[in-house]
Each structure stands twice: as C-alpha cells, then as structure tokens.
Amino acid sequence: MSTSPSSIGVAVIGAGMAGRAHVAGYRAAGSLYGGGLPEVRLVAVADAHAPFAESAARRWGYAKAVTSWQEVAEDPQVDAVSVVVANSLHREVVEGLLAAGKHVLCEKPLAPSIADAEAMVAAGERAAAEHGSVSGVGFTFRRSPAVAAVQRLVADGSIGALRHVDGRYWCDYAVDPDAPMSWRYRGGAGSGALADIGSHLVDLAEFLGGPVTSVRGTTFTTVTTTRPKPVGVVVGHAKSAVSDEREPVENEDLVSFTATLASGAIATLTASRISHGHANGLGFSVFCDRGAAVFDLERPAELLVSDDSAPAGLGGYRQVLVGPDHPYVAGGLAMDFPSVGHGQNDFFTFQCRAFLEQIAGTGGTPPLLPLSHGLHNLRVLDAVTRAASLPGVDVDVDA
C-alpha cells in the first residue's frame, strides 16, 4: 500500500445516494477538529454506471472515475475505501479489497446473510494480521451529536436506569405503488424495511441499552406486492421512468417487534417505508427511572429531556439545543455554536473522520464499529425474522 505518515489515498465504491455522502465526507474530514490528519488524497469514485461515478468525482474533486471495484483494488494510490453498493455485493467487494491490503469501511447492513458476514469478519481478521488493515461497518446515526448526548445521559446515570426504548424509523419512499423496482424490494422476508432502515433502529437501541439478547412478536406487512420495472438506472429512492412490466416485491414494507436488551430494558421498534409524509422519520424516546429523553431526526440539532430537577408544578420536557458541549460539535462544524444546525450529511463526515483517524493512529473520535458488530446486527435481524413465525415466543439472538 502507499500509506505513509504524510498521506492517505481514499476511494468510494458506489456513487448513489449514500455513496455521495461518503464521497463528500472524505473531502471535508481533514478540516475537522483542527486538522491533525495526514493529507487526504481524493483518488477515485467507482460505479458500474459511469455517469454516476463521473458526476460524483467531478463535483467533489476526485482525481478519476472508474466503473469497477477491481480498478480500485488494483490502484496503488488507494489506501482506504468506502463500500456503498447493494447489500448483495458487499462480500465480494470487501473481501477483494481486504485481500489487496486496503482499509475498508462497509455500509450497513454488512451482508445479505450471516454466512457471508462471517466470511467477511474472517477476511478482516486476516487482513489486519497480514497488512495492518483497518475495517469496520458504518452505522452513522451514532455520530449524531444529539443521539450521542442522549447515550451519555443514559450511560452516566444522569436520568437513572434505562427501562424502555421506543424507536421508529418511518419513511415514505415506498408509498407510491408505482415507484420503480430496485434491489431494495428483493431478497425475502427481513431484507426489506427491516434490513434497510430497521438495522439502524436495532443499532441505536443497542447504543443506548446494550446488546439485544432476544426478540419476540415480529409482524411483517407487505402492502405493495408488485412494482414496475424501471427504464434505465435508479439512484437511491429517486423516481424514474418505468415500463408496463411489473415484478413481485419479495420483502416487507413494514416491521414491528419487541426486543430485550442486555441492560434488562425493553425496546419496542417499528420500521416502515410506507409512512406517508415522513421522508426520513427516525426517532426514539428513552424512559429511565429518574428521567426521559427524546430525539427526532426531523429536528436533528436538538433533544428533549425530562428529569427530577424541575420545581414542583414545573416538570416536563425541556428543549436542549445541541452545541459545543455535546459530542462531535466543537471543531466538527464550521460554525460550532449552539442551535446553528447540522444534519445527516455531517454524520457521514464525522464517520469518515473516525475511519481516517484509525488508519493514521491519531485517535480522538470514537472508532468505527468492527465488522464483527455488523455480523451481530445481522444475527439480531435474523432473530427478528424467525420471531415472525413464532408468535409469543422469545427468540434468542445467539440461538
């Protein structure tokens, strides 16, 4: 590899919706927290659809656009790579990059199956031993200053012992029954709303209350059973021209379930891609024995807190505006002042920064979650899926 104390060459494979967030994130990551990183060289953007790669490379100043992951793996100028492609492609790409000695950040969910994820974890361990490679899985919502602030409240006992997490991820990208078919609608039970957005909910519940140990009461619902084939290439959740031919939808539009956390708390979680009016409606409430807190991504730069500190008659939730006293903000935003605002794009930049810090060995930002965490996340999703056919039964994650 070409890694040296003076530079890290980066590439992104996948130039769709989330891929562009990684592409932009690396461009900004070196400017955070007063610098301190080696030079970040923007080497390549790869996408099988050349116009996507070319557009992203041009917009964010990468040296070149290519059309295959193999070109990235073979490029000696590339040291670190984000993998942001369809879930079914993750294993081949990640294993190939690790074998080539690259550092790898793979988007969630880690793989389409537990067996694939186990192989990827083993590949990561080999690459770490043979090349010193850093690898990890991306769960960006842990990088939210407000989410991290709530986690801190729970972890340090400020609002007492956690009892209940109520979480939801409501989206509307599948409300239109004539929206085009894509990879998101293929793969069988558990690969739809659960894998796509429910994986984030599971991770956040664990961030707040420890690992999920068992689940029960899963309900899967598929409202739209067929979708039209697109004419051309579809980016993310975007609309496109469609044909008259329709294909069957293979997975769920909505999932709900209950989980038991290692802390003893209960999590009630719902993920939906058919929630009208909610483009990106992630949110949760945590209830502890001496207080509570609320986060809503539609108001990302604030949280609500309730505790026992208010005088009698003046209790209830109070608004807390995120600022430099909270994680990631001081030095992480150009204007790091309370209430100036930030959003989900910033979370990707914070994540890119963490990845680069791990590679450089400079520390500072919480490191990436390891590939083994991505495997654990898939095991939880598998338990959720199995619980759908076992009503009233607690399904152990490690069973």
Sequence and secondary structure as in RCSB ss.txt:
>XXXX:A:sequence
MSTSPSSIGVAVIGAGMAGRAHVAGYRAAGSLYGGGLPEVRLVAVADAHAPFAESAARRWGYAKAVTSWQEVAED
PQVDAVSVVVANSLHREVVEGLLAAGKHVLCEKPLAPSIADAEAMVAAGERAAAEHGSVSGVGFTFRRSPAVAAV
QRLVADGSIGALRHVDGRYWCDYAVDPDAPMSWRYRGGAGSGALADIGSHLVDLAEFLGGPVTSVRGTTFTTVTT
TRPKPVGVVVGHAKSAVSDEREPVENEDLVSFTATLASGAIATLTASRISHGHANGLGFSVFCDRGAAVFDLERP
AELLVSDDSAPAGLGGYRQVLVGPDHPYVAGGLAMDFPSVGHGQNDFFTFQCRAFLEQIAGTGGTPPLLPLSHGL
HNLRVLDAVTRAASLPGVDVDVDA
>XXXX:A:secstr
   BTTEEEEEEE  SHHHHHHHHHHHHHTTGGG  S EEEEEEEE SSHHHHHHHHHHHT SEEES HHHHHT 
TT  EEEE S GGGHHHHHHHHHHTT EEEEESS  SSHHHHHHHHHHHHHHHHHH   EEEE GGGG HHHHHH
HHHHHTTTT SEEEEEEEEE  TT STTS   GGG SSTTTTHIIIIIHHHHHHHHHHH  EEEEEEEEEE S  
EEEEESS   TT    EEEEEEE  S SEEEEEEEETTS EEEEEEES  TT SSEEEEEEEETTEEEEEETTST
TEEEEEETTS TT  S EEEE  TTSTTTTTTSTT STTS   HHHHHHHHHHHHHHHHHT   S   B HHHHH
HHHHHHHHHHHHTTSTT  EETT 
